[in-house]
Amino acid sequence: MSQVERVGMVAGEASGDMLGAHLIAALKARRGSMLFAGIGGPRMAGQGLDSQFPMEKLSVRGYTEALRSYFELAGIRRRLAHAMIEERPDLFIGVDSSDFNLGLERRLKEAGIPTIHYVSPSVWAWRRWRIRRIARAVDRILVMLPFEEPLYRKAGVPVSYVGHPLADLIPFEPNKDEARAQLRLPSGKLIVALLPGSRRSELHHMAGAFVLAAHRFRQEVHDVHFVCPTATRVTRDMFEMAMHNNHRTDLPLTLLFGHSHEALAAADLALVASGTATLETALFKTPMVIAYRQSPISWAIMRQMAYLPYVGMPNILAGEKLVPELLQDEASPQALSAALLALLRDGAARKRQIERFRDFHVLLRQNTAEKAADAVLEVMDARRG
């Protein structure tokens, strides 16, 4: 194909950067002449995306955090929309980050640029009214979870179920010994992974509780070693500061920059902040406890709008409380430690989690990047045709 096709893309956090990078690679494998520009992180940039703003600017979570950044984010979105309407790419793909992307997608769609949203917002859990907003903003939505597809079909939104790329990337039988050797973790110890979140706002609310929970757990289980992968240098510094502020620099802990998959493969148990990491943990077949804390105002608003009794993806997929969830005030160091200890001592509960995690892996392994690329090219070709 002689014409160079141009695609706008925006991802706002590490998980979206991974999704976007795999989609770019799959699209380039089909049509090597494509050019990509917008906002992304190092993985998308590595695949050739020209990122026009730092992705970290978009990485906010919770209502109060978003309000503090509102004017800066609105300015970025306005400038990006103006540039794309002038340049008129063949297609725009918003990767997750729906609070930022849906408004941008609607402006571009109204200007005649085809739009795709990749990853459904949690409309099945809360804010179901957003399906109408999504319908006005996109020409198609690509969803990762099988129960999302009928929700959009019923609402008349063009939709494609593409599975979850993590299920393609993560081996069905992770090699625990190899991961431990790679991370130089001590042999003969119980390994517990601590994943307190990838955003600064999450570390602000959860790092201290995770550190103190680890300390309490160690008082009961002496032969333990903790491993904590951090997403950025800032979040790594925040976790170290939480250890220092809580006088727990003596924890037997390996603090990593990146390497979350190796940490989860190596672990016997995990304490995980609610989010994509809970699905990653499940796909690594690592028994877990889910925790979440955010600002009191954000929590109060979210509780008013929630439809589902669970926040963790393993529980949503299971349709039951398969994994313990400790949220907000319940997520005290004492309660988190007690939940980990209870899971350690309950072999049947660990086995039940692992068996269901295997089921999830089979369900979600759909060759996602290829299916997503098929859907993207179908929209582009239909528009051109």
C-alpha positions as CSV (number, residue, x, y, z in Angstrom):
1,M,0.0,0.0,0.0
2,S,1.7,3.2,-1.2
3,Q,-0.2,5.7,1.0
4,V,1.2,6.1,4.5
5,E,-1.6,5.7,7.1
6,R,-1.5,7.8,10.2
7,V,-3.0,6.8,13.5
8,G,-3.4,9.0,16.6
9,M,-3.1,7.1,19.9
10,V,-3.3,8.1,23.6
11,A,-2.5,5.9,26.6
12,G,-2.3,7.4,30.1
13,E,-0.6,4.8,32.3
14,A,1.7,1.8,32.3
15,S,-0.9,-0.9,31.5
16,G,-2.2,1.2,28.5
17,D,1.4,1.7,27.3
18,M,1.8,-2.1,27.2
19,L,-1.6,-2.5,25.3
20,G,-0.8,0.3,22.9
21,A,2.7,-1.1,22.2
22,H,1.4,-4.6,21.3
23,L,-1.3,-3.1,19.1
24,I,1.1,-0.9,17.2
25,A,3.4,-3.9,16.7
26,A,0.5,-6.0,15.3
27,L,-0.6,-3.2,13.0
28,K,2.9,-2.6,11.7
29,A,3.2,-6.3,11.0
30,R,0.2,-6.0,8.7
31,R,0.9,-2.5,7.2
32,G,4.4,-1.4,7.8
33,S,3.8,2.1,6.4
34,M,1.8,3.2,9.4
35,L,2.8,6.3,11.5
36,F,1.7,6.8,15.1
37,A,1.5,10.0,17.2
38,G,-0.2,11.1,20.4
39,I,0.7,10.3,24.0
40,G,2.3,7.1,25.2
41,G,5.0,5.7,27.4
42,P,8.4,4.1,26.7
43,R,6.9,0.9,25.2
44,M,4.8,2.7,22.7
45,A,7.7,5.1,21.9
46,G,9.8,2.0,21.4
47,Q,7.3,0.9,18.7
48,G,7.6,4.2,16.9
49,L,4.9,6.4,18.6
50,D,5.7,10.1,18.5
51,S,4.6,11.1,22.1
52,Q,3.8,14.8,22.2
53,F,3.2,15.0,26.0
54,P,4.6,13.0,28.9
55,M,2.3,10.0,29.7
56,E,2.8,10.6,33.4
57,K,0.7,13.8,33.2
58,L,-2.4,11.6,32.6
59,S,-1.6,9.1,35.4
60,V,-4.0,10.3,38.1
61,R,-6.6,8.2,39.9
62,G,-9.6,9.2,42.1
63,Y,-11.8,12.2,42.0
64,T,-9.8,14.5,44.3
65,E,-6.6,13.7,42.4
66,A,-8.3,14.3,39.0
67,L,-9.8,17.6,40.2
68,R,-6.3,18.9,41.3
69,S,-5.0,18.2,37.8
70,Y,-8.2,19.2,35.9
71,F,-7.0,22.4,34.2
72,E,-3.6,20.9,33.1
73,L,-5.3,17.8,31.7
74,A,-8.0,19.9,30.0
75,G,-5.3,22.0,28.4
76,I,-3.4,19.0,27.1
77,R,-6.6,17.5,25.7
78,R,-7.6,20.7,24.0
79,R,-4.2,21.2,22.4
80,L,-4.0,17.5,21.3
81,A,-7.5,17.7,19.8
82,H,-6.7,20.9,17.9
83,A,-3.5,19.3,16.5
84,M,-5.2,16.1,15.4
85,I,-8.1,17.9,13.8
86,E,-5.6,19.9,11.8
87,E,-3.5,16.9,10.9
88,R,-6.5,14.6,10.3
89,P,-5.1,11.1,11.0
90,D,-6.9,8.2,9.4
91,L,-8.0,6.9,12.8
92,F,-7.7,7.7,16.5
93,I,-7.4,5.0,19.2
94,G,-7.8,5.9,22.9
95,V,-6.2,3.2,25.0
96,D,-8.0,3.0,28.4
97,S,-7.8,6.3,30.4
98,S,-11.5,6.9,29.6
99,D,-11.8,10.1,31.6
100,F,-9.3,11.7,29.3
101,N,-9.9,9.8,26.1
102,L,-13.7,9.8,25.7
103,G,-13.9,13.6,25.6
104,L,-11.1,13.7,23.1
105,E,-12.7,10.9,21.0
106,R,-16.0,12.7,20.9
107,R,-14.4,15.9,19.5
108,L,-12.4,13.9,16.9
109,K,-15.5,11.9,15.9
110,E,-17.5,15.1,15.5
111,A,-14.7,16.4,13.3
112,G,-15.0,13.3,11.0
113,I,-12.1,11.3,12.3
114,P,-12.9,7.7,13.0
115,T,-12.4,6.7,16.7
116,I,-11.9,3.5,18.6
117,H,-11.7,3.0,22.3
118,Y,-9.6,0.1,23.5
119,V,-10.6,-1.2,26.9
120,S,-14.0,-0.7,28.3
121,P,-14.4,1.6,31.3
122,S,-16.0,-0.4,34.2
123,V,-19.5,0.4,33.1
124,W,-20.7,-2.9,34.5
125,A,-19.5,-2.0,37.9
126,W,-20.5,1.6,38.2
127,R,-21.4,4.6,36.0
128,R,-23.5,2.5,33.5
129,W,-24.9,5.8,32.1
130,R,-21.5,6.2,30.4
131,I,-22.4,3.6,27.7
132,R,-24.5,6.4,26.1
133,R,-21.5,8.8,26.3
134,I,-19.3,6.1,24.8
135,A,-21.7,5.5,21.9
136,R,-21.5,9.2,21.0
137,A,-17.7,9.2,21.2
138,V,-16.6,6.0,19.3
139,D,-17.1,4.2,16.1
140,R,-16.1,0.9,17.9
141,I,-15.1,-0.3,21.3
142,L,-12.6,-3.1,21.9
143,V,-13.4,-5.0,25.1
144,M,-11.3,-7.5,27.0
145,L,-13.8,-9.3,29.1
146,P,-16.4,-11.6,27.7
147,F,-19.3,-10.3,29.7
148,E,-18.7,-6.7,28.4
149,E,-19.6,-7.5,24.8
150,P,-23.4,-8.1,25.3
151,L,-23.7,-4.9,27.3
152,Y,-22.5,-2.8,24.4
153,R,-24.4,-4.8,21.7
154,K,-27.6,-4.3,23.7
155,A,-26.9,-0.5,23.7
156,G,-26.2,-0.5,20.0
157,V,-22.5,0.3,20.3
158,P,-20.2,-1.5,17.7
159,V,-18.1,-3.8,19.8
160,S,-15.3,-6.5,19.4
161,Y,-14.3,-8.9,22.2
162,V,-10.5,-9.3,21.8
163,G,-9.5,-11.0,25.1
164,H,-6.8,-9.8,27.4
165,P,-3.2,-9.4,26.2
166,L,-1.8,-10.4,29.6
167,A,-3.3,-13.9,29.1
168,D,-1.3,-14.1,25.9
169,L,1.9,-12.8,27.4
170,I,1.9,-14.7,30.7
171,P,2.9,-18.3,30.5
172,F,0.2,-20.8,31.6
173,E,2.7,-22.5,33.9
174,P,5.1,-19.9,35.2
175,N,8.5,-21.1,36.3
176,K,8.8,-20.2,40.0
177,D,12.4,-21.4,40.5
178,E,13.6,-19.6,37.4
179,A,12.0,-16.3,38.5
180,R,13.5,-16.6,42.0
181,A,16.9,-17.2,40.6
182,Q,16.6,-14.3,38.2
183,L,15.6,-11.9,41.0
184,R,18.3,-13.5,43.3
185,L,15.8,-14.2,46.0
186,P,16.9,-16.3,49.0
187,S,16.1,-20.0,48.7
188,G,14.1,-21.9,51.3
189,K,12.0,-18.8,52.2
190,L,8.3,-18.1,51.8
191,I,8.2,-15.3,49.1
192,V,5.4,-12.7,49.5
193,A,4.9,-10.1,46.7
194,L,3.8,-6.6,47.7
195,L,2.1,-4.6,44.9
196,P,0.8,-1.3,46.4
197,G,-0.1,0.3,43.1
198,S,1.7,1.9,40.1
199,R,0.5,5.5,40.7
200,R,1.8,8.1,43.1
201,S,-1.7,8.6,44.5
202,E,-1.9,4.9,45.3
203,L,1.4,4.8,47.0
204,H,0.4,7.8,49.0
205,H,-2.6,6.0,50.5
206,M,-1.3,2.4,50.6
207,A,2.5,2.2,50.9
208,G,2.6,2.7,54.7
209,A,-0.2,0.1,55.3
210,F,1.6,-2.5,53.1
211,V,4.9,-1.9,54.9
212,L,3.3,-2.3,58.4
213,A,1.3,-5.3,57.2
214,A,4.5,-7.0,56.1
215,H,6.2,-6.3,59.4
216,R,3.2,-7.9,61.3
217,F,3.3,-10.9,59.0
218,R,7.0,-11.4,59.6
219,Q,6.4,-11.5,63.3
220,E,4.3,-14.6,62.8
221,V,6.2,-16.1,59.9
222,H,9.9,-15.7,60.4
223,D,11.1,-17.5,57.3
224,V,9.6,-14.9,54.9
225,H,11.2,-12.6,52.2
226,F,9.2,-9.9,50.6
227,V,9.5,-8.6,47.0
228,C,8.1,-5.3,45.9
229,P,8.2,-4.3,42.2
230,T,7.7,-0.5,41.6
231,A,6.6,1.0,38.3
232,T,8.6,4.2,38.4
233,R,11.6,5.7,40.2
234,V,9.1,8.1,42.0
235,T,7.0,5.2,43.3
236,R,10.1,3.3,44.3
237,D,11.3,6.3,46.3
238,M,7.8,6.6,47.9
239,F,7.9,3.0,49.1
240,E,11.4,3.5,50.5
241,M,10.2,6.6,52.3
242,A,7.2,4.6,53.7
243,M,9.7,2.0,55.1
244,H,11.8,4.8,56.6
245,N,8.9,6.8,58.1
246,N,7.4,3.6,59.7
247,H,10.9,2.5,61.0
248,R,10.8,-0.7,59.0
249,T,14.0,-0.5,57.0
250,D,14.8,-3.9,58.6
251,L,12.2,-5.7,56.5
252,P,13.7,-8.6,54.5
253,L,12.7,-7.1,51.2
254,T,13.9,-7.0,47.6
255,L,12.7,-3.6,46.1
256,L,12.6,-3.7,42.3
257,F,12.3,-1.2,39.6
258,G,9.9,-2.9,37.1
259,H,10.0,-6.8,37.0
260,S,6.5,-7.2,38.4
261,H,6.0,-10.3,36.3
262,E,9.1,-12.0,37.7
263,A,8.0,-11.0,41.2
264,L,4.6,-12.5,40.8
265,A,6.0,-15.7,39.2
266,A,8.4,-16.0,42.1
267,A,5.8,-15.4,44.9
268,D,3.9,-17.9,47.1
269,L,1.5,-15.2,48.1
270,A,0.7,-11.6,47.1
271,L,-0.8,-8.5,48.7
272,V,-2.1,-6.5,45.8
273,A,-3.7,-3.1,45.3
274,S,-7.0,-3.4,43.3
275,G,-6.4,-2.8,39.6
276,T,-4.8,-4.5,36.6
277,A,-2.2,-6.1,39.0
278,T,-4.9,-8.3,40.5
279,L,-5.5,-9.9,37.0
280,E,-1.8,-10.2,36.5
281,T,-1.5,-12.0,39.8
282,A,-4.3,-14.3,38.9
283,L,-2.7,-15.2,35.6
284,F,0.5,-16.1,37.4
285,K,-1.6,-18.4,39.6
286,T,-0.4,-16.7,42.8
287,P,-2.9,-16.7,45.7
288,M,-3.6,-13.2,46.8
289,V,-5.3,-10.7,49.1
290,I,-6.7,-7.5,47.5
291,A,-6.5,-4.2,49.2
292,Y,-7.5,-0.7,48.3
293,R,-7.4,2.8,49.9
294,Q,-8.0,6.2,48.4
295,S,-8.9,9.7,49.6
296,P,-12.1,9.7,51.8
297,I,-13.9,11.9,49.3
298,S,-13.1,9.7,46.3
299,W,-14.1,6.7,48.3
300,A,-17.4,8.2,49.3
301,I,-18.3,9.2,45.7
302,M,-17.3,5.8,44.3
303,R,-19.3,3.9,47.0
304,Q,-22.4,5.9,46.0
305,M,-22.1,4.9,42.4
306,A,-21.0,1.2,42.6
307,Y,-23.2,-1.5,41.2
308,L,-21.1,-4.6,42.0
309,P,-20.2,-6.0,45.4
310,Y,-16.5,-6.6,44.4
311,V,-13.7,-4.4,43.1
312,G,-11.1,-7.0,42.3
313,M,-11.1,-8.4,38.8
314,P,-10.7,-12.0,40.0
315,N,-13.8,-11.7,42.0
316,I,-15.7,-10.0,39.2
317,L,-14.8,-12.8,36.8
318,A,-15.6,-15.4,39.4
319,G,-18.9,-13.8,40.3
320,E,-18.1,-14.5,44.0
321,K,-15.6,-13.5,46.7
322,L,-12.9,-15.9,45.6
323,V,-10.2,-13.5,46.8
324,P,-10.3,-11.6,50.1
325,E,-10.9,-7.8,49.6
326,L,-10.0,-5.3,52.2
327,L,-11.1,-1.8,51.2
328,Q,-10.5,1.7,52.7
329,D,-10.7,1.6,56.5
330,E,-10.8,-2.2,56.4
331,A,-7.3,-2.2,54.8
332,S,-5.5,-1.6,58.1
333,P,-2.0,-3.2,58.6
334,Q,-3.5,-5.6,61.2
335,A,-6.3,-6.8,58.9
336,L,-4.0,-7.1,55.8
337,S,-1.5,-9.2,57.8
338,A,-4.3,-11.3,59.2
339,A,-5.8,-12.0,55.8
340,L,-2.4,-13.1,54.4
341,L,-1.8,-15.3,57.4
342,A,-5.3,-16.9,57.0
343,L,-4.6,-17.6,53.3
344,L,-1.2,-19.1,54.1
345,R,-2.8,-21.5,56.6
346,D,-5.8,-22.4,54.4
347,G,-4.4,-24.8,51.7
348,A,-7.9,-25.4,50.3
349,A,-8.5,-21.7,49.8
350,R,-5.2,-21.3,48.0
351,K,-6.0,-24.3,45.8
352,R,-9.4,-23.0,45.0
353,Q,-8.0,-19.6,43.9
354,I,-5.4,-21.3,41.7
355,E,-7.9,-23.6,40.0
356,R,-10.2,-20.6,39.1
357,F,-7.2,-18.6,38.0
358,R,-6.4,-21.3,35.4
359,D,-10.0,-21.1,34.2
360,F,-9.6,-17.3,33.7
361,H,-6.4,-17.8,31.8
362,V,-8.1,-20.1,29.3
363,L,-11.1,-17.7,28.9
364,L,-9.0,-14.6,28.3
365,R,-6.3,-16.0,26.0
366,Q,-7.6,-14.9,22.7
367,N,-4.5,-13.7,20.7
368,T,-5.6,-10.2,21.7
369,A,-3.2,-8.0,19.7
370,E,-4.1,-9.8,16.4
371,K,-7.8,-9.5,17.1
372,A,-7.5,-5.9,18.1
373,A,-5.5,-5.1,14.9
374,D,-8.2,-6.9,12.8
375,A,-10.9,-4.7,14.3
376,V,-8.8,-1.5,13.8
377,L,-8.1,-2.2,10.2
378,E,-11.8,-3.2,9.6
379,V,-12.9,0.3,10.8
380,M,-10.2,2.0,8.7
381,D,-11.0,0.1,5.6
382,A,-14.7,0.6,6.0
383,R,-14.2,4.3,6.3
384,R,-12.0,4.4,3.2
385,G,-14.1,2.1,1.2
